[in-house]
Amino acid sequence: MQNFFCDTLDYYCLNENVSKSFRYIIHMKDEVDGEVLRKALDITMTRYPYLKKRIVADDRGYTLEDNELPLVVKESDVPMTLCGSESNYHLFALTYFRRDIFFNNVHAIFDGRGRGPMLHTLMYYYCKMRYNEDVDMPGVWLAGTPVDPAEYLDPFTQPLPEIDDLLPMPDPLPKALRLEDQGLVVRSKQHLHYIRINEKQLMSLCKSSDGTPNTILSLLMSRAIDKLHPDAQDPIIGQVYCDYRSAVGAEKSHHNMVTTLPLVYDHTMRDMPLERQNTIMRGNILYYSDPNILLHTVSGIKAACEAVNGLPTLQDKFGAVGQGMADFFAQTTFAISYSGKKSFGSCDRHIQALFPAGEPVGIGILMEVTAADGWFYVVFMQDWREDVYFNAFLKEIVNLNLDFDLLYSSEAKAPAFSLK
């Protein structure tokens, strides 16, 4: 059996009340062939045997053990329940429906980058067999190639790089404006909106206003919230997810290695031009993503993992991680995860769009962003049904003369969790 370390906080988010899970949607141009998808996954898993795990629970906590049952491929648009009998006790599974392939996983085993190598291998074999064609996909890890132990390295099992003191360490964040406390929304079943924004226009705006996709989208949301709550005293804090693999020397590892960079928007920024606002936000990102500042943050995460692993019971661990999540929510008005432009090589000609979708689960608003086929795809996820903040966000897009399409809306369909 195997204990986990760097994923500790994510595993102990998995309980009856919270399922920290993810559903990555690959929207194909043709109907999905389930039989070919099954064969492609079987070939793929010969290259990634270390991902075949199951969670075992007792009164003291969770551990992992090898799971030789086959990975599940199922035709369904209904959310998958992971870690139990429906998924053969695996931490991830594939479903498909019409033209959509759904990659369902608990966040503890993958983040977006960690899932990437396996997903590329899967799409390589799927497109090769589905279309009977040679696939050009640079860097893909194919069946039969050697497995590098760095692919499953847990960076917290070794000393972290030393931190120098060239930059001052960050001050504690203030309490953030919490949208659910402002009287316009009521917590309920999570609701999702799928939109796309013209990539060329947004990147042109970034270039002309000293921005990046992260800062522009954060400012659009912050401006929208500020107009709805102009008299609010607490600052608006957008948390931008950041990969810390480079900082800890674990570039190839599949483990979930993300933290957040805070972008604080307060009333002093309200009347500034967009370029000045972007410059401030970019400065924050550069500071918080500096390798030494990032290592300072990561050392805190490692210490928290050590503390949780040292607690005597499963319920103690749930309680500690739940309190840590509450502390993070108190410093978060909304969050953005931008995974950059994705390419599956020559398979791109068969892919219409990519949608990463999870559930906010206490954050309030979470935007998952990818870029493909000339568009930024934004999955706008909210912990309520009321669209007041979403509509305000769209107004800000219009104010910047950006073309966009509202593709569709739905209730959240992230995977559930069960050990039964």
Salt bridges, closest charged atoms under 4 A:
ASP7 OD2 - HIS255 ND1 2.51
ASP10 OD1 - LYS20 NZ 2.83
GLU35 OE2 - LYS39 NZ 3.64
ASP42 OD1 - ARG38 NH2 2.78
ASP58 OD2 - ARG60 NH2 3.08
GLU65 OE2 - ARG54 NE 3.74
ASP66 OD1 - LYS53 NZ 2.60
GLU68 OE1 - LYS52 NZ 3.85
ASP77 OD1 - ARG23 NH2 3.58
ASP77 OD2 - LYS413 NZ 2.88
GLU86 OE2 - LYS74 NZ 2.68
ASP100 OD1 - HIS27 ND1 2.56
ASP111 OD1 - ARG245 NH2 2.84
GLU133 OE1 - ARG349 NH2 3.36
GLU133 OE2 - HIS350 NE2 2.85
ASP134 OD1 - LYS128 NZ 3.99
ASP148 OD2 - LYS252 NZ 3.01
GLU151 OE2 - ARG47 NH2 2.78
GLU180 OE1 - ARG178 NH2 3.75
GLU180 OE1 - ARG187 NH1 3.38
GLU199 OE2 - LYS341 NZ 3.23
ASP210 OD1 - ARG282 NH1 2.55
ASP226 OD1 - HIS267 ND1 3.69
ASP226 OD2 - ARG270 NE 2.76
ASP234 OD2 - LYS175 NZ 3.24
ASP243 OD2 - ARG113 NH1 3.46
ASP243 OD2 - ARG245 NH1 2.74
GLU251 OE1 - ARG113 NH2 2.38
ASP387 OD1 - HIS193 NE2 2.81
GLU396 OE2 - LYS227 NZ 2.78
ASP405 OD2 - ARG196 NE 2.92
GLU411 OE2 - ARG385 NH1 3.17
